[in-house]
Amino acid sequence: MVADNQERDRKGLTFSQADGLEPIPEPLKLGELSQEARNLIWREFLESIGEAAVRSEFASAKLDSRWDKILYDWHVEVLHKPADEFSSDLSGARRIVKADIYGAKWNKVFDFLEFVMRRPTCPHRFSNRINWCLRKSRAAYLVVPDPPTIMPRATEQEGDAIVEALTTLDSAGLGGARAHLLQAGERLNAGDYADAVRESVHAVESVARKLDPKASDNLAPALKALQQHTAVHPALKEGFSRIYGYTSDKGGIRHALLEDEAQVDLEDAVFMIGACASFTSYLVGKARKAGLIAK
């Protein structure tokens, strides 16, 4: 058993790192996109675009119809460039994509990735490969599906909690709450930390209102409805109420958003996304046990 654990611990490390001869790379922080991550992302584009290219012995290679549509729409709809200046030439398209990946700020790279992954003609499993790139490079982000969205994860556990919450909300038919949680991640990536907190709290409110329509500015009605049908530990109930009160009452962060949004920083937004994601999963789980939401 010890030997098995040691073998697992060495996976993903170089020989030198595993033997302590080189330091083990630290996970990246939010707001960072390393050269390694950009290299891996570029490789995915290079291979996907190249494998699908249309080649002819009489003319230069061209983009296939899928990538041609994606990059044409990006050229016109996002970069706001004239349509007649777009070229389907493979080598030219590669240069443009490479410039976007290596020359843009981290959040602009994510904008480009989300645009590509959400297009109807995006190659199958491309978003899964981009998620692998982020995990492989220890980026503090992951890709969640439906629609593909890049979400922050300060730790592996927070990432798992967010994915679990999105899956749980989807299976419970709580599309509104799920949309708010996804939007929270997008607003954080855009640097709109106050909006990220708002959307996180809206996700909790959406689930709470499903349990009791009166649970809009206060969680008490929803928690009371749960307690009438299943066990909710009093200490947990009080703790949840206090945490939510921190976001809602006059002195709380949510009230501060209306007066001075500059008070909300990255750490606040990351905490609220993770906390609200976990809380929505808890509420749905308890509601299902109580029969308030169908399993």
Rosetta blueprint (number, residue, H / E / L):
1 M L
2 V H
3 A H
4 D H
5 N H
6 Q H
7 E H
8 R H
9 D H
10 R H
11 K L
12 G L
13 L L
14 T L
15 F H
16 S H
17 Q H
18 A H
19 D L
20 G L
21 L L
22 E L
23 P L
24 I L
25 P L
26 E L
27 P L
28 L L
29 K L
30 L L
31 G L
32 E L
33 L L
34 S L
35 Q H
36 E H
37 A H
38 R H
39 N H
40 L H
41 I H
42 W H
43 R H
44 E H
45 F H
46 L H
47 E H
48 S H
49 I H
50 G H
51 E H
52 A L
53 A L
54 V E
55 R E
56 S E
57 E L
58 F L
59 A E
60 S E
61 A E
62 K E
63 L L
64 D L
65 S H
66 R H
67 W H
68 D H
69 K H
70 I H
71 L H
72 Y H
73 D H
74 W H
75 H H
76 V H
77 E H
78 V H
79 L L
80 H L
81 K L
82 P L
83 A H
84 D H
85 E H
86 F L
87 S L
88 S L
89 D E
90 L H
91 S H
92 G H
93 A H
94 R H
95 R H
96 I H
97 V H
98 K H
99 A H
100 D H
101 I H
102 Y H
103 G H
104 A L
105 K L
106 W H
107 N H
108 K H
109 V H
110 F H
111 D H
112 F H
113 L H
114 E H
115 F H
116 V H
117 M H
118 R H
119 R L
120 P L
121 T L
122 C L
123 P L
124 H L
125 R L
126 F H
127 S H
128 N H
129 R H
130 I H
131 N H
132 W H
133 C H
134 L H
135 R H
136 K H
137 S L
138 R L
139 A L
140 A L
141 Y E
142 L E
143 V E
144 V E
145 P L
146 D L
147 P L
148 P L
149 T E
150 I E
151 M E
152 P E
153 R L
154 A L
155 T L
156 E H
157 Q H
158 E H
159 G H
160 D H
161 A H
162 I H
163 V H
164 E H
165 A H
166 L H
167 T H
168 T H
169 L H
170 D H
171 S H
172 A L
173 G L
174 L L
175 G H
176 G H
177 A H
178 R H
179 A H
180 H H
181 L H
182 L H
183 Q H
184 A H
185 G H
186 E H
187 R H
188 L H
189 N H
190 A L
191 G L
192 D L
193 Y H
194 A H
195 D H
196 A H
197 V H
198 R H
199 E H
200 S H
201 V H
202 H H
203 A H
204 V H
205 E H
206 S H
207 V H
208 A H
209 R H
210 K H
211 L H
212 D L
213 P L
214 K L
215 A L
216 S L
217 D L
218 N L
219 L L
220 A H
221 P H
222 A H
223 L H
224 K H
225 A H
226 L H
227 Q H
228 Q H
229 H H
230 T L
231 A L
232 V L
233 H L
234 P H
235 A H
236 L H
237 K H
238 E H
239 G H
240 F H
241 S H
242 R H
243 I H
244 Y H
245 G H
246 Y H
247 T H
248 S H
249 D L
250 K L
251 G L
252 G L
253 I H
254 R H
255 H H
256 A H
257 L H
258 L H
259 E H
260 D L
261 E H
262 A H
263 Q H
264 V L
265 D L
266 L H
267 E H
268 D H
269 A H
270 V H
271 F H
272 M H
273 I H
274 G H
275 A H
276 C H
277 A H
278 S H
279 F H
280 T H
281 S H
282 Y H
283 L H
284 V H
285 G H
286 K H
287 A H
288 R H
289 K H
290 A H
291 G L
292 L L
293 I L
294 A L
295 K L
